[in-house]
Amino acid sequence: MGKLKRFTLIGLVSLLAGFVLLYIVVIRPWHMRWGATDQEVAMALPGDAIAAPDAETSTRAITIHAPA
């Protein structure tokens, strides 16, 4: 394998690893609670009792500013 090809391959693998790390550390935690407040994430929701205790959970919410 040529020196340039090896350098390019190492660069691409490093870039991919960087994107994976960025997703795991920054994007995924934000996405798993997208729009939900701390209070909404902490509160019990329907179906929580039937989920396994170690199940991965996500809470997503939207706020609609409109009269009831």
N, C-alpha and C positions, 0 to 999 in steps of 0.2 A: 504494500500500500504506500502510495506516495506521501511525502511530508505534508503537502497541501490538503490532500484528501483526509488524512488523519487529523489535521488541525480543524478542518471543516466539520468532520464527524464529532470531534470533542466539543466544538462550539455548539453544534446543534443539540447534542445530548445535554450539555450544560444549560442551554436555553430552555429546553423542555423540562429539565429538573427544576429550573427557576420558576417556570409557569405552574408546575404542579405544587411546589412549595407555596407560591403566592395564593393559589386556589385553596389549599388546605388551611393556611394561616389567616388569610384575610377574607376571601370571597365566601367560602362555605359557611363560616360562623354568621356572617351578615345575612346570607341567603336563607339560613335555617330559621331566622326570626325576623324576616323581612316585614317591616311596618309595625311590628308588635312592640308594645312598651314593656318595660321590666315587669310591671304588674300583670300584664296579660300573659307573659311567658310563665310567671310563677303560679298563676291561678290554676285550679283544677278544671278540666274541661271534660265534656261528655266523651266517654270511651277510654279515659285514662285508667279506669279500674280494670279493664280487660286487656290492656297492653302489658307486655312483660316488663318487669322492673328495670331491666337493662336495655330495653328497646331504645333505639335512637329516635328522638322526637324533633318535631319542628312546629313552630307556631308562626303563622303568617296572618297579617291583619291589614285592614284599610280603615281609614277614618273618613266618614262622609259628613261634611259640614252642611247640614240641612235641618230644618225644623222637623220635629217628630210628627 
